[in-house]
Amino acid sequence: MGENMFKNARKEDQQRKASERYYSRQKAAEAEGPRKRFRREIIRPLKEAQPIEKRLIFLKPDDGLALERIMGKSDLVGISYLELGLLAARPVCRIQVVNPLGRPEGYGTGFLVGPNLLLTNNHVLYTAELARKSFAEFEFEQDINGRRKVSKSFDLRPDEIFVTDPEMDFTLVSVAPVSTEGTELTDYGLLRLVEATGKVQIGEYVSIIQHPEGGLKQCCLRENEVVDIFDSWLHYVTDTQPGASGSPIFNDQWLVVGLHHSGVPMRDAQGNILKIDGHLYREGIDDPSTIAWVANEGVRISRIFQALESRSENEPMVAEALRRLRSHGTGPVGPAIITAPEPIPSIATELGELPVEHYRLADGYDPDFLGSLHHLPLPRLADNLRSKVAKLKDGSEILTYLHFSIVMNVDRRLAFYTAVNIDGKKLENIKRGRDKWYFDPRLDLKYQAGPKLYEGNPLDRGHLVRRLDPCWGPNAKEAGEDTFHFTNCAPQHGRLNQRDWLEVEDYILKTADNADAKISVFTGPVFREDDMIYRNEYLLPADFWKVVAFVNKNGKLSATAYLRTQKNYLESMEFFDDEFKTWQAPIALVESLTGISFDLPADADPMARAAAGKGLRSQMSNIRRIHSAADIML
């Protein structure tokens, strides 16, 4: 309830600010001349001229009807207008807002504006935590026979991109490329945003495609007259109720000119909200549908670009959002609707170099991190794997970094495993800078898979030790930087790497069963003889594992293991399975698959305890599907 009240308060705050802007412009207009009829008054802009020449650059030279409409002489549109409207509606979706506890909080509207990139209001999705549980629902609408279509639900991925602006009331968030039903996000196209101003004139009419009150998709077609364009805002009057928050505002060429965010209610001289019948609106008593709306307000697309540009140098997520927005062009020339978007554009790997002195601070994994009573050494490799360990230039075998260590496989040029200590009470949220990746000078380059492996394909440099895991203590920033070594990454299909392991580590750090909010985490790939050969020199691991150890509230060592696969993605470098699956598995199964032993007490693994009394084969086959952190057995 508290979360929902907070969301409503944000919406009401945006409505209050919109009202203040509208009525202050009304007063300025009244001072300049006689007052016209209140709801149809056209307010001339005070700050920015919109010459007809500027508007014409967005029109096709042979579109005479469009010019007539702008000049106010015709209300005709070409028949293709309706067909384009259907295409423009495809990228518009309903957003179901779900709070971090899994409870529905309401609905909004959003629309695709770049590869895997959605635009909506800040007051719809105002935190990454809220977006993480929420989802975008496409085709929540009726077909031509009046029947409900089968809608498709896509998860939101704020860990990849989440950019929000409370003042201008917009949020950009990354979307999963495949729905839970197996539909590709690219099937819905996207709406190309244009940076330049002049996309609409005062006196023109705009259309809004929306999910009002979370209902079926609807279109308010050319019923909104633009009455004011100023600063960051558009005002447009309508005879209908306000559109849903987060809807796209279109001109007659189906080009997005603004992001709808609030209605402006009619008020009396004392500032009281009025109803349609002219009486005062009584909050909590009267039906909100009886409010008289004098105008709607939208955020100008050109100003959203300006806000992003001002932040892009210091915020990597903002820079990536801009890169995706501009991947299909943002100039006046070009289609307003991209029906077949290109995949997320790749970016060249930026390489860096660290001085040798940097590594002198590296303390590496601490086997006594969980306490002297729970000594947990680095994992042991089976005898047949010992000869495959890559030796450092000084003859040693363990690469130490700040709070974590790595042992490399000489044949695969990837890690056998990583081992990191995480102190949940001291973790710092270090902002991500511009990514630079490093070769480790202590290890011969021939043992490190570099950028060549990841170029020109959907493979990501997937962190094995997560970037924020070692970010604690006096060298937290440097520890985060250490995770960007090629020794700490493995080739993971973008759709695998861009989805976290359901925040397994975060959940265990915060659970009441963890006595000290400390964990030691071991992660790595499963190497198989039949792994896919890529570019005639790399073997791509199909599966990854993770083992998490901690001291429970009873003072005993507890450990859980997890497996995740990308096999179906790698076989064709495309998606054809339903979704990724994450499993909690017995540690004995991970040991069997990898040849790595963790030397944990027999009773440390709850999966093993659950299968006590059964044979080893039965214990190892006892796996558990993980849909959310609540499914984890501790």
C-alpha positions, 0 to 999 in steps of 0.5 A: 500500500505504501508503495502505491501511495508513493506512486500516486503522490508522484503522479499528483505532483506531476499534475500539480506542476503541469497545472502551474505551468498551464495557468501561468501561461494563461495569465501571460496570454491574458495580459497580452490581449482579450481572453478567448474561450477558456478551453480553446484559447491558443497561447502563443509561445513566449520563448521559441518561435515555430516558423512554418519553414521549420515544420516543412522540413519534416514533410514530403515535398509532394504532400499537399494535404499536409501543408493544407492541414498546417495552414488550417484549410483542410482536415483531409488525410491520405488513406495511408494515414490509417495504415501507418497508424497501425504500424505506429501502434505496434511498438506501444505497450502496457506496462504492468508495474510490480513492486519489489515484493511482487505485488501489482502497483498499477499500469502505465503506457510505454513504447519502443524507441531503440533496440531493446529500449523502452520510453515511459514516465518517471512516475510510472517507473521511478526506480530500477528496483520497481522496474526489475519486477515489472514487465511490458505487455504488447498486443493487449488489444482487440482484433478487427473482430472485437476479440482479445488478442493474445498479449506477449509479456517482456521482462524489463532489464534495468541492470542493463539500462535504467535512466530516469529524470524526475523533473522532466518525468521520463524513464528509459529502460532496457527490455528483454529481447524475447518474451516469456512466450518466445516472441522476438521483441523486434517483431514490434518495430520501434518509433524513431525519435528525432532530435530537431525541433519543429516537428509540430506547430501550434494549431496542429492536431496530434494523436495519442496511442495509449492504454488508459487506466491500464485497459486495452490499447486505444487511440485518441485520433487527431482530437488534441489541438496543440495550444502551446509549445514552450521550454520542455513542454507541449500543451494540447486540449482535448474533448476526451479524458487525458491519455495514459501516462507514458503514451507517445504523442504523434503528429500527422506524419506519425512522428513522435513529438512528445511523451504524454505525462499529465492532464491539467484539470480545470480550476476556478479562481481559487485554484479548486479543481472543477467537475464537468458539471461546473461544481467543485471536485471533492477528492476521495468522494467524487469519481475522478472521471467527472473531472473537467480536463482543460488540457494535457501536457507532454514532454518534448522529445527534443528536450529529452535528447538535450537532458540525456546529452548533458549527462552522457559524459559521466553516466555510462548507462545514459551514453548507452541509451543515447547510442541506441536511440541514435542507432537508426538516425535521429535527423528529420529525414527517415522513416518515423516507424522502424518496422524491422529494427537492427540488433543492438549495435556493437561497440568496439572494446576499449583497451586499457593498461594498468601499471605493475604497481597496481597489482601489488595491492591485490590481496586475493581471495581470503580462505578465512574470510568467513571466520577461522572456524570455517576455513574455506580454501581455494577449490582443488582441481582433479589430477587430470586437470592440473597440467592444464593450469596456466602458469604466471610469468613468475611460475605461480598459478593463482592470479590475485586481485582485490578481494578475488582470485582466478585460476586460468585454463591454458587450453581454453584461455578462460578461467577454471574458476574465480573466487571472491569474498563479499562483505555485504555490510561494507559494499559500496555502490561504485558508479560504472565509468567508461568500460576499459578492459585489461590484459593481465601483464602477469600472464602471457597473452597467449593464455588470455582470450581477448577482444577478437573472441567478442567482435562481430557477434552477440557474445558479451564479455560476461563477468564471472566475478560481478563488477560490484562484488569486490567493491568494499573496503578502502580500495573499493573503486580499484577492486571494481576496476579489477573485474574488467580483466579478460581473465575474469570474463567468459563468452556469454550470449548477450541474452544470457549475460544481460539477465542476472542469476536472479540476484542469487548473491544479493538474496543470500547476502540479505537473508536472515539466515546469513549471520554476518552478511558475508559470502564467498562465491566461486564461479566458472564455466563447465568445460566439455569435450564437445563444446562448440568450436568457434572461429576455428580457435575457441571452444565456447562453454555451454554452461556456467556454475556458481557456488555460494558459501556463508555462515548461517544463523546457527553458526554453521557453514552453508553452501548452495550451487547453481547452474545455467545454460546457453546451449540453445543460443550458441548452436545458431547464435540465435534464440530458439528456446523459450527462456533461460533456465536457472537451476539450484543443484547439489554441489556434488553435481557441480563437482562432477561436471567440472572436476573441481572439489570445494572441500565443504562439510557434508551437511553444508549443502541443503540440496544434499540434506534434502536427499539424505539417505538416497544414493549419490546418483539420486542426490546429484539428480535432485535439481530445483528450478529457480524462477525467483530468489524465493525458490532458493533452498537455504 
